[in-house]
Amino acid sequence: MSDSAASGVRGISVAAAFAGMRSVAPVMFRAGCPDCRGRFELAASALRLAIGASSRTTFYSFTCPECGAAVRKPAGERVVELLTGGGVRTLRLHSTL
């Protein structure tokens, strides 16, 4: 007897398990550019998060969609939590010591 039969659980296909689900809207983040002062929303794929050993080396970055400037801003604990939870790609920086 298989484990699923022993526990009373019947097999279900992946398609059946997800049949009632709808697509999820992508997470959007509000951001601003210090150069052109533009305000906009960015998808998680447009942001990068770097987590270092200290608050000085933990930041997120993106390219301003309005002026093309490379923007780098500090990321505190709450920002790190929001960005990682929203699917932003993360790079962990390691000390060379």
N, C-alpha and C positions, 0 to 999 in steps of 0.2 A: 504494500500500500504506500502511495507517495505521501509526502508531507502535506501537500495541499488537500488531498482527499481525507487525510487523518484529521485535519483541523476544520474540515467542513467548507473550505474555500474552493470554489470552482475556478477553473482557468478562464481568463478573459484576455482578449486581444488588446494590443496597444491602441488600435484604432477605436475600439469600443470604449476603452477607458477615457480617451480624450475627445470623444464625439461631441459632448456638450460644451466643451470649452471654446471660448472665442479668443481671437488674437488680442494680445496685450499691447496697449499703446506704448511707444518708446518713451523713456524718461527724458525730459528736457530740463536743462539747467539754465538759469538766468545768469548772465554775465555782463560785464562792462569793460570797455577799453579805456585805459588811462590816457592814451594818445589822442584818439579822436572823440572820446567821450560817448561813443556809441553804446546803446543798450540793446541786447538781443538775447535770444535763446539758442542754446547749443545742445546737440545730441551728445550722448555719452561718448560716441566714437570721435568727436571733435576735441575731446579733452584728454589730457594725460596727467597722471598723479605720480609724484615721486615722493617716497617715504624714506626719510633719512633718520639718522640717530638723534637728531634734535629738532626743535621747532624751526631753527634756521635753515635746515636742510630738507624740510618737508614742504612741498609746494605743488600747485597744479599749474598747468600751462595750456595755452591754446593760441591759435592764430585768429586775429580779429577778422571777421568776415566782411567788415566795412572798409578798413584801411590796410589790412594785410600785416599789421604789426604783430610781432611775437610777444605774447603777454605771459608773464609769470607772476603768480600771486601766492602768498603764504597760505598754508592749509593747516588750521588747527584741528583738534580732535573731532569736533562736530562736522567740519567740512570733509575730513577724511572718511568719516562714517557715511555721510550722505553720498559722496562720490563713489566709494566702493560698493555701497548698496545699490547704486544706480547703474552699475556696470562699466564704470570708467576703468580703462586699462591702467594698471598700477606697476610701477617700477620700484623695487626696494633697493635703496642705495646702501652699500656696505662700506664700513670703515676699512682703510688700508692698514691700520695699526694692528 
